[in-house]
């Protein structure tokens, strides 16, 4: 599983919360799949997973809004 930390605030129109949790800088998110935004910049779909294993939100983020990737086993 590959994760990275959010390094920027994510606008409301690019995330969906499953339980009211909002994305915040420093969250360790699971990277799911890459895609290209309409402005032709690289992005990816990410999920925040809590310590209990539940997903709390999903977000579409630019690669520049993520820190260094971390491989988590």
N, C-alpha and C positions, 0 to 999 in steps of 0.2 A: 504494500500500500504506500502510495506517495502522498506526502502532506507538505504544506507550506504555511507560513504565517501571513495573515493579511497585513499589508503595509500601508493601506489607504482606506479611507471611509468609502463604503459602497452605497451609491444612491438607492433610494427606495424602489425605483423602477427596475432594478436589476437583482432583487432578491425576494424570496418568499420564505416567511417564517412559518414553521409548523406548530410552534407553541408560544409565540410572542417574543422569542429571543431575537435581538437585532445583531447584525454583524458588527464587530468592533476591531480596531487595529490591534494586532497581536494574537487574534484567534488562530489556532492551529486547525486548518481545514484540509479535508480529503480532496485531492484533485481527481476528478472523474474523467472528463473528456475535453479535448481541445476543439476549438472552432475559430472562425474568423468573424469579427464584428462587421457590421455594415460599412464602417469607416476603414475596413481592410486591415485593422490591427488585430494581433493574436489575442485570443481569450481562452478561457476554460470555465467549465462548470465545476463548482466546488460545493462541498457539504461540510457543515460543522457537526461533529459527532461528540456528544458528551461522554463523561467517564463511564456511564452505564451502557454505552453503545447505541443510544438513541440519536437519530438525526434531528437537529433543531432548526436548521435552515439550509436552503440552497441558494447559491448566488452565481450570477454570470460576472466574471471578473476579467479585467485585462491582465495579461501576464505581468505587466509592470506594477500591478497592485499586489503582487505576491513577493515574499522574500524568497530566500534560497530553499529549494526543494529538500525535503528530508525523507529518506526511505524508512518507514516504520514497519517492523515485522509483526 
